[in-house]
């Protein structure tokens, strides 16, 4: 996911489905890649669908 965020241009968004125990790592990746989580939605598979935006 880090490489996908790196490839995005400023203002672009992407979605990623992650497990709840990965959120800490995702927050670190977002900080490093200058992105932010703009939406979270639980899924029936007990994962979280995140919408990320590059700053």
Secondary structure in CASP SS format (residue, H / E / C, confidence):
PFRMAT SS
TARGET T0000
AUTHOR 0000-0000-0000
METHOD secondary structure of the structure
MODEL  1
X C 1.00
X H 1.00
X H 1.00
X H 1.00
X H 1.00
X H 1.00
X H 1.00
X C 1.00
X C 1.00
X C 1.00
X C 1.00
X C 1.00
X E 1.00
X E 1.00
X E 1.00
X E 1.00
X E 1.00
X E 1.00
X C 1.00
X H 1.00
X H 1.00
X H 1.00
X H 1.00
X H 1.00
X H 1.00
X H 1.00
X H 1.00
X H 1.00
X H 1.00
X H 1.00
X H 1.00
X H 1.00
X C 1.00
X C 1.00
X E 1.00
X E 1.00
X E 1.00
X E 1.00
X E 1.00
X E 1.00
X E 1.00
X E 1.00
X C 1.00
X C 1.00
X C 1.00
X C 1.00
X C 1.00
X E 1.00
X E 1.00
X E 1.00
X E 1.00
X E 1.00
X E 1.00
X E 1.00
X C 1.00
END
